[in-house]
Amino acid sequence: MAAMEVGNDVQEQCVELLNEAALLTDDVKKVANLKKVQELIIHQDPALLDNFLDEVVAFQSDTNAEVRRAVLGFIEEACRKDHEMVPKVVANLSLLLQDSFSVAVVKRTIQAIGNIYKITLQWLSQARSVTDLMDSAWSMLGQMKRQIISYVDHDNDGVRTMAVKFMEMVVLLQTYSEPGSLKRQEFCLDGVPMTLKIARPRKLEEEARTVFAEMIKFHGSPHISSVNLMACMGSLTLIARCRPSFIGQVISALESLHANLPPTLSKSQVNSVRKHMKMQLLNLLKHPASYDSHRNICTLLTDLGASQSEVARAMPPVEELRKRQRRTEEPPGAADDDTPGTKRQKFVPEDDDDDDEEVPAGRVASGARLAPVDKMKHKLNAIDITETWAAERLTPQLAADLVLVSMQHLPDAPPALFSNTFTPISAAGTRSQIQHVARLLAAQLTKAGLGPGVEATRNQGIQMTDHDWEMEDEEEAPAGSRRPIATVLSGTVTGREAKKKVALLPSGQMHKKHMAKPLRLTEITRPLPKDELEKSMTAALDRLLAAEKPARVGGLFSVRAKLLAMMSAHFTPQLLDKMLVHILEDMRGRADLVFSWLYEEYCNSVGFSNFGQVMRSTANYEQIFCMLISALMVRPDFKDGEILLTRLFLEAPVVPASAVDILKGFSSDPATYQLGLQLFGQLLSGRPGRQASYVPALLQLATGAAQEIRDRALELVLQLHQSSATLATLVEQHAVERLKWLGEETPPAQLVTDQQSAVPEGVTREWTDELAKLCLHLYLALLPRRESLIHQLAHVYVLTTADVKRTILRVLEAPIRGMGMESPELLTLVETCPKGAETLITRVIHILTDKMELVDRVRDLYQKRVSDVRFLIPVLNGLNKSEVIAALPKLIRLNPVVVKEVFNRLLGIHADTGNFSSPLTPVELLVALHNIDPAKCDMKTIIKATSLCFAEKQVYTQEVLAVVLQQLMEQDPLPVLLMRTVIQSLALYNRLIGLVMNILTRLASRQVGERREVRRVFGPRRRSGRVSSSAASAPSRAATRCCCSCPVDPLREVFDTAPELRAQLRDYVNGFTASQREHLPADVFELITGRKPGEEPVSDCSGCRRRRRRSRPPSRRRDCPRARNRKRSKRHPPSSGAADAPMKAIDY
Amino acid sequence: MRSHTTSDRPARSDERRPRDVITVQLSRVVQSRALRAHPVHGKKSFTVQSFGTGDKVKLPGSAPNKPNIYDFGTTYEHIYRDLQEKDRSLYTQNGLLHMLDRNRRIKPGPQRLQECSDKFDVVISCEERVYDQILEMFESREPVDNTPVHVINIDIQDNHEEATIGAFLICDLCTQLEDSQDLEDDIDELLQEFESKAKRQVLHCVQFY
């Protein structure tokens, strides 16, 4: 009863204290309350532990770090008191270990885990059977252990210190106690049965050695802090004292530390560390197991400044040393006998009492266990080997050399460390001192990985590691086989166990569950099946679409648009179609919907949207945009959509590249190109930021085959070219690129496919005029704006085929003229003309010749240096009239082809432009030709030249010739070739006959005074003219009248050669009225009619004719010398035709 | 003579745990350096205790070779009376009685560190020899729960003037240590700062309970 009362009392007290603590705001009191509870429960009534554990542990979520630490203290104590508590608190420990707010809590947790780990292993070892709970707790502790060990690299100095202490605990716990170790009442591996499945002693020991190696590594790390270093040093010494097998490793670690103190330590820290090390070494020295290393320890101690008496005091009693010495000399088997019996029993618990069997088994076990110790010995050996090696070589000579060499590396002032620690060497030069120096050198060399010792151990080391591996394999096997079974068990056979493992939740968290948890919709909802989802979406969309009017009436129109837009961002293709149809039904009315849709889609694509998943891809937006514009473009009632289309392009958040392509296609349709190009223009001005993306499309349009589109696009391109420098370069690049296509042998496929009328496959494409021009349009348009481009042309020109060259030359005129003579680029081009482009240059010069500068230069050249008239040809049009006329005689003497070119030039033949201006009009040219001095040029050449003129019927039309004849006629003296020209003109244009007759008449009358000469010169020609005229046409009234006005002598001659004319004339004259006859000179009348003017005409009988013929000779004889008569008859047989006449005349 | 005082633990509103600081002095020290530091500590409100580390409590006597020796466990009251009886004027003159009078009001009698089972965060000694003794003590112990303790030595000469200066130095150091959020992490730096400021060599080491 009394006990019950006490129990109840304690319980009530605890409840009261805990309730109070929960309400307290004062942390100090809270901690005090918790401590009281701990005291009450642990020490007065442990039975209550189970009841109150959760309540106390619940304080672990307190905001105050002190409270949390108090909870940790409670947990630790609870576990110590009752091992069954371990599984309940492991999860809590894990949580506390992650405490991110207070390092102090983490440190305290590490401390607590260290103890609990130990306790748990003990518990496991002592338990009759291992339950699942234990297993889980152990594995969780294992995780935490690994984490803590990794904390040795933690940022916080204190945490590192605690981690080191934890490692020390692990090493001590997971190794076997040894003979001569410090007697500690602690649990260690000795107490762990071999049969413990979840914690195999071998595995544990192996782990301990790894952890020890980690510690050694940490101890030797160069930037370790002094606190860590001293903690680590202390831990290592402790381990060495408790587990003498580690002593060698520890001492060599201390040696290497002494030789290489971390450079980061300050002067006083160095002092502290050295002092600490000295103390540790003295402690080691006291330990009997350190006998083997006594020499090393003593040396180190002397270095650290320990006095002989100190060392001597620390030395263990001589008897003990002797005993130990004796023991090491005995065979290991005998040594085993000295070990406590318990140990062997632990190794081979299944052993019989039979000693014969026991010894080998024990040896095997200890052999395997001691293997790492051997390894460590080897490490020791490395220094030892190097030491002896160095000692052999340390002669005074070498020492002096070493000092001299290292002199260079000495700092100017002795470092603090040195001045602090240096003690004058008392025993310099003695054998022991040499040995000591050798040892120091060896330690340094080994650390640097040099010297024979390292090499020797390296070889052995490899063997050792191989051996280790085998051992590990050996050990792995059972562990490995255990693990799969465990997994299989937990995974398949017993779901119960798996549940248990999961069930290790932190204690004291129950009340947390009642806290309001934020509602997460995604957690409590489940996604709809796909078809159902789509069905609902379709239905929803249908309803929304149908609700247009109600929405408008109800004032929810914008809300509806927003809804639709939001929904449409997640549409399937069918729904999209529906939406599209809806929009297209009323383009204007639903434009707002279109835009909110587009913007929603855009927001989704760039991740601005709050709704739905972020797509981060513009594919959807692009698709919808393109769909909309294509739908608008193909609509028959396009007019309605035009505005929307423009708005779409200008107001959409972004015009995707594919939309630009569509627009390009739209623009290249002759039916719609105007709107398309207009859109392009608006895009260019309205979205200047994106100009660069429209330019390529536009450029393609500007180089297309269809002229109207091309011209319009070219305009836009040229505007662009002016507006921005970057775009200008873009445009120019494109132009030059296309220009370069010309240099290829055949038109590139790209060019051909650009064209609508693509050449079918297999047909070899050839450069046509059209294709070549396609390449040139843009370039030529740019040329006047960017004159430097002309050089590109010159280079390309060299490469082109003859056909293309011709095309180029032909189209070059306008742009070159646009550039003008003053263009420095053009002048540079003329100067630096590439080989093969001479024709191009010539052409350029030709085009520009009316510009004075160039002409002046050429004229200069011609007049002063090279009087080759050919130079003048290019600049012909730039010369003035008199110059051309002066040069004419020379010009026409050139090769007929050249002469033709000269004439073309002068006459403006092949000149494409209308502003052709020649110094000479066609009339002037022909007149000039007639006026060439026969002395300068022979008549034949002149005749050829004139006939060239006559060949240009387009220039020398009837009217022109008439003017020419008129002008020639008025000259005095008459040009030699006049009559020839008259006849030729007449041959070309019959209708000139009237004029010719007129001229002849006037000539006839004018030349009365000098008839003789005239007759001599013109007689034959006139006659020929007559002949020709009569042959070409029926004798006209005018012709005969002309004849009538001729002087009588020539007429007579005519009649001699063409008697039938006389009959015609006679008929004509007979038809004259009396007054008309009076105009006719009497002798002419008589000659024609054969009678006096007063006589009546007689019938034309043969007798008369005969008479008349008879009467003629005397007059002929009188007027005409015989010689001439003869000559004439010979030259002009009556049969001579009109066609022959000119040709014969040339001979004249 | 050794005078060891305990002050009341001040209530602290600070969330951080108050640090337990002790100063240790050698038993033979005539003028308690630790004690000097003591009242200053007390006023500054951190928990301070002072201890001796020697075998006996030794106080100067009438001649250098005739010290007054007491066992630990003797009260200040007893020593005070004893000395009063022996030579009142001498011990009043050298201040010993005054000191003992003060001490007896603080705690009953001298304490020996080795016999104290409390755990501290920081132990400060005023002489290297004491420091060595403290380390030796810790080394000889078996660490149980691995709670770290920082042992610091600041050499203070055994005279009134130095003791006064030393008291302030120790107080200064303690204040800094107290203010540190994370002692383990900061102590290296704090000590180095202190060294350069006080121009005194400091020995420092970490040990574990």
Interface residues (C-beta under 8 A of the other chain):
Chain A: D27 V28 N64 A65 E66 R69 E76 V103 A104 K107 Q111 G114 N115 N156 D157 G158 V159 T161 M162 K165 F166 M169 R184 S225 S226 V227 M230 A231 G234 L238 S266 S268 Q269 N271 S272 K275 H276 M279 Q280 N283
Chain B: A11 R12 E15 R16 R17 D132 L135 E136 E139 E142 P143 D145 N146 T147 P148 H150 D182 L183 E184 D185 I187 D188 L191 Q192 E195 Q201 V202 L203 H204 C205 V206 Q207 F208
